[in-house]
Amino acid sequence: MRKYRLYSYLGAASLALAVGACKTPQLAVKTENKSVPVSFGTAQDSANSARLRWKEFFTDPNLVALIDTALQRNQELNITRQEIDIAQQEVRARKGEYLPSVGLGAGAEVEKAARYTLPGATEENVDIKPERRTPDPLTNFQVGAYARWEVDIWHKLRNAKKAAALRYLASVEGKNFTVTNLVAEIASSYYELLALDNQLAIIRQNLDIQGNALKAVRLQKDAARVTELAVRRFEAQVHHTQAIQYDIQQRIVETENRINFLAGRYPQPVVRNAASFNDLVPKAMQAGVPAQLLQNRPDIRQAEQNLAAAKLDVQVARTNFYPRLDITAAVGAAAFNPTLLTTLPESMLLSLAGDLAAPLFNKNGIKALYYSANARQTQAVYNYERTVLNAYIEVANQLASISNLEKSYGEKAKEVQALNESSTISNSLFSSARADYTEVLFTQRDALESKFDLIETKLQQLNATVNVYRALGGGWQ
């Protein structure tokens, strides 16, 4: 009776400890905020330029050919493709953990029992016929199949597999985001190259004009109408313009090589039509509504998939507090003589075992993993919210840039026209000795700078449309 009570008390204590072991610490769980403003401004049209395929958005055949080449050969993009393969193999590995593991094995061992041990003394004292007596030293040969299976009671393995699948999807979105950035970067660099070509053409035109002006000043000096100071000032202006020419030529080389790097090829001339820059008109962009960013932006979808995976990681870490059930089984043959392995059923070996275990004491390691998983989940929430906020601000900034650059371009075009007329007037007045040579120099310099500014502003307009297209989530389709 007393022994029965002792067993009852031990069973109750064990049950209490098991129940206590299943309790998990309380966590402060942060929930992501998916709300975004209803519009980017006053307009609320749902039409969205991001839905255009990049071959529909960019119509320059030379630019399309460059993007096609880059999408095949760009090293960074190819690296992200390998990351997709890695994530896919992780899914396969997690799926394999969910299923039972089965293997084949064979082994051999030899053992000699000491005389003054229980096995040795037993063998010595028992009267066994010599032909049936176990050999000394004792050999053991085994061959068979074994299996092990962790029963997924708490969906630990299933959730781990789902988390791996979500990270695979996140890697796909990461590749799409790389494509978006690559397309935008090549387009921006290509437009910059066209702008530099046009600036170089303007510089060469100005060199011709300044060279003719320098000849005229020298003739006027010979006629004692101007001093040597005027000649030197005009010479300095010519040398300054030539220095600008070499600087632009260097920038053209660097821009070409940047495009070649993005295209995954060694330096070579970039095929382009510089004259087409003057005919380029910035596209009218349709931003749609901010909620569409959640579906169109690959980086937002990537952050969302990583967040979902992090939530599953917390559930996986929680299951470490619960009991774990492992089932192992084996079937085969064992004998001290290899020739007896086929003697059945005497040599048959069967085993089946189930292990149920739960942590009771010193759970600091499990708690640490649990808290770490929750911290990573909180990080994923902040990263998701930051990605959404950054996407909205990028679109808002570029839309404002398009509007302001359009107004700025109109004013700069008028400035160029006025300074061109001023340059012609100053040359005429200087030829008739009615204007000082400094007025001619200053007017030419201002006219050159205004032409450069006009080209730069147009380049900024084109880049702004590309940036809006990228910020809205276009370019990866």
PEUR-V212386 format. One record per residue. N is the residue number from 1. PHI is phi in whole degrees, -180 to 180 (NA if undefined). Layout:
BEGIN
((N:PHI) (N:PHI))
END
This chain:
BEGIN
((1:NA) (2:-65) (3:-66) (4:-63) (5:-64) (6:-62) (7:-64) (8:-65) (9:-65) (10:-65) (11:-65) (12:-65) (13:-64) (14:-64) (15:-64) (16:-63) (17:-65) (18:-65) (19:-65) (20:-65) (21:-68) (22:-81) (23:-74) (24:-107) (25:-65) (26:-78) (27:-122) (28:-91) (29:-93) (30:-99) (31:-104) (32:-71) (33:-103) (34:-100) (35:-77) (36:-133) (37:-58) (38:-76) (39:-157) (40:-88) (41:-174) (42:-83) (43:-78) (44:-133) (45:-74) (46:-82) (47:-62) (48:-137) (49:-68) (50:-66) (51:-76) (52:-73) (53:-69) (54:-64) (55:-73) (56:-87) (57:-78) (58:-104) (59:-110) (60:-68) (61:-63) (62:-67) (63:-68) (64:-61) (65:-65) (66:-64) (67:-65) (68:-58) (69:-64) (70:-64) (71:-67) (72:-97) (73:-117) (74:-63) (75:-67) (76:-63) (77:-67) (78:-67) (79:-65) (80:-66) (81:-66) (82:-68) (83:-64) (84:-64) (85:-62) (86:-62) (87:-64) (88:-67) (89:-68) (90:-64) (91:-64) (92:-63) (93:-65) (94:-66) (95:-66) (96:-66) (97:-67) (98:-72) (99:-95) (100:-64) (101:-101) (102:-126) (103:-148) (104:-111) (105:-153) (106:-145) (107:-155) (108:-145) (109:-149) (110:-135) (111:-147) (112:-115) (113:-79) (114:-69) (115:-62) (116:-98) (117:-121) (118:-59) (119:-62) (120:-68) (121:-68) (122:-63) (123:-63) (124:-75) (125:-90) (126:-83) (127:-85) (128:-123) (129:-60) (130:-58) (131:-71) (132:-105) (133:-72) (134:-66) (135:-66) (136:-132) (137:-71) (138:-82) (139:-108) (140:-145) (141:-120) (142:-136) (143:-150) (144:172) (145:-118) (146:-134) (147:-143) (148:-141) (149:-146) (150:-92) (151:-71) (152:-83) (153:-66) (154:-101) (155:62) (156:-65) (157:-69) (158:-64) (159:-68) (160:-64) (161:-66) (162:-64) (163:-63) (164:-64) (165:-65) (166:-67) (167:-70) (168:-63) (169:-63) (170:-64) (171:-67) (172:-64) (173:-66) (174:-62) (175:-64) (176:-63) (177:-67) (178:-63) (179:-62) (180:-57) (181:-67) (182:-65) (183:-61) (184:-65) (185:-68) (186:-66) (187:-62) (188:-63) (189:-67) (190:-66) (191:-66) (192:-64) (193:-65) (194:-64) (195:-64) (196:-65) (197:-59) (198:-71) (199:-65) (200:-64) (201:-64) (202:-65) (203:-60) (204:-66) (205:-64) (206:-68) (207:-63) (208:-63) (209:-65) (210:-68) (211:-64) (212:-66) (213:-66) (214:-64) (215:-63) (216:-66) (217:-67) (218:-64) (219:-65) (220:-69) (221:-67) (222:-63) (223:-89) (224:64) (225:-93) (226:-133) (227:-99) (228:-64) (229:-60) (230:-63) (231:-62) (232:-64) (233:-65) (234:-68) (235:-63) (236:-61) (237:-64) (238:-64) (239:-65) (240:-63) (241:-67) (242:-64) (243:-64) (244:-62) (245:-59) (246:-66) (247:-64) (248:-67) (249:-61) (250:-66) (251:-64) (252:-64) (253:-61) (254:-66) (255:-68) (256:-60) (257:-70) (258:-65) (259:-65) (260:-63) (261:-63) (262:-63) (263:-83) (264:70) (265:-140) (266:-75) (267:-53) (268:-160) (269:-61) (270:-93) (271:-69) (272:-162) (273:-119) (274:-62) (275:-67) (276:-70) (277:-62) (278:-68) (279:-94) (280:-72) (281:-121) (282:-55) (283:-70) (284:-77) (285:-95) (286:-117) (287:-85) (288:68) (289:-114) (290:-58) (291:-61) (292:-70) (293:-60) (294:-65) (295:-98) (296:-90) (297:-81) (298:-64) (299:-69) (300:-69) (301:-66) (302:-64) (303:-63) (304:-68) (305:-66) (306:-65) (307:-66) (308:-62) (309:-66) (310:-65) (311:-64) (312:-68) (313:-62) (314:-64) (315:-66) (316:-65) (317:-66) (318:-66) (319:-66) (320:-66) (321:-81) (322:-96) (323:-62) (324:-120) (325:-112) (326:-116) (327:-117) (328:-124) (329:-148) (330:-150) (331:-145) (332:176) (333:-136) (334:-144) (335:-163) (336:-84) (337:-130) (338:-57) (339:-71) (340:-91) (341:-63) (342:-89) (343:-84) (344:-112) (345:-93) (346:-59) (347:-94) (348:-69) (349:-125) (350:-128) (351:-151) (352:-148) (353:-143) (354:-127) (355:-117) (356:-121) (357:-141) (358:-139) (359:-72) (360:-115) (361:-119) (362:53) (363:-94) (364:-62) (365:-64) (366:-66) (367:-62) (368:-61) (369:-63) (370:-66) (371:-65) (372:-64) (373:-62) (374:-68) (375:-64) (376:-67) (377:-66) (378:-65) (379:-59) (380:-63) (381:-64) (382:-62) (383:-64) (384:-64) (385:-64) (386:-65) (387:-64) (388:-65) (389:-63) (390:-62) (391:-62) (392:-63) (393:-66) (394:-59) (395:-64) (396:-61) (397:-64) (398:-71) (399:-65) (400:-65) (401:-63) (402:-60) (403:-64) (404:-72) (405:-67) (406:-61) (407:-69) (408:-64) (409:-63) (410:-62) (411:-68) (412:-68) (413:-63) (414:-65) (415:-64) (416:-62) (417:-61) (418:-66) (419:-72) (420:-62) (421:-66) (422:-65) (423:-64) (424:-64) (425:-66) (426:-65) (427:-64) (428:-65) (429:-66) (430:-67) (431:-63) (432:-97) (433:61) (434:-107) (435:-142) (436:-78) (437:-65) (438:-63) (439:-65) (440:-64) (441:-63) (442:-65) (443:-67) (444:-64) (445:-64) (446:-65) (447:-65) (448:-65) (449:-64) (450:-67) (451:-66) (452:-63) (453:-63) (454:-65) (455:-65) (456:-63) (457:-66) (458:-66) (459:-62) (460:-64) (461:-63) (462:-64) (463:-66) (464:-64) (465:-66) (466:-63) (467:-67) (468:-66) (469:-59) (470:-68) (471:-65) (472:-76) (473:102) (474:-91) (475:108) (476:-94) (477:-71))
END
